[in-house]
């Protein structure tokens, strides 16, 4: 029976999802939600009733994100904002506060990935020689990345308990 404004509704959804998310996800959503709410305030829709928010409002925000007068983000980042908002509006739909998620009909923007160029064998030998002479810890960190196929963040999270030498196994919390 309660009528939510855009701000109150999204904050309600965020608070209800906090127990489900990991800390990194909660922080990411908080930042993206804050950017959206600041945009909504500048555009006079922050106090609009949540059920009056339409797809056009979300599209306008997403267009502002990539515009030169906006945050100038790339298409991948723009899609991450859309995913965040869609998750929060989806929570409101599940809670029967909204009938429809205004983000559901918005197309995902495809970004042309930047192609990585591999090092040549000669460059790899130069890097290895330099690191062994000047920064041995970085050399072994890079070896962990290469040989375990782990992301740098996952390697940083490794603890002594994650390494089982007898079984030759690493356990790590991943995405």
Phi, psi and omega in degrees: 000343181284140177258124182261145168277171178304310182298309182297319181296313181292323177293323176299313179298317180300312181298322180287335180272347184305321182291342183267327186277154169282166184302316182297319179294316180299317179295317179299313180296322180298315180296313181294321177296318179299316178300315180297316182293326175295318177297317181298322179294315179298329183262008173071025179244005182300324182262009175293144178298138187301325181285351177268354178286131183239172179305323182298326178294316181293317179298319179299317177297314181297322176294322178297323181303318185269352184284157178298334178269355179262221182273350178059044180271165177278175182293327179294316179294321177301317180293326177295323175296316180298318180298319179298308181297320179298320178297318180290315177295324177298322177297320179293326176293315179298326180277004178064025175274327176240155177271322185223144176279116182292349180269346190296331182268001184275129180290148175280134179276132178265135179248141176285116182292148175280124182283131176277135177259128183288155175287151173281163178302321179296317179295321179298317178297320178297317180296315180299313180299315181297313183293320178297328179277326190245333183207078185296325180297318178296322178301314181289328175297314179297321177300320177297320179296313185290312188278339181256351183059031177266154173284153179306320180298323180292323178293320179297326181283347181301139174238170180300326179291343180278348184254117178247095185296321181301322182265354184055051185228139170249132172248134182212146177280122182244176177296000000 
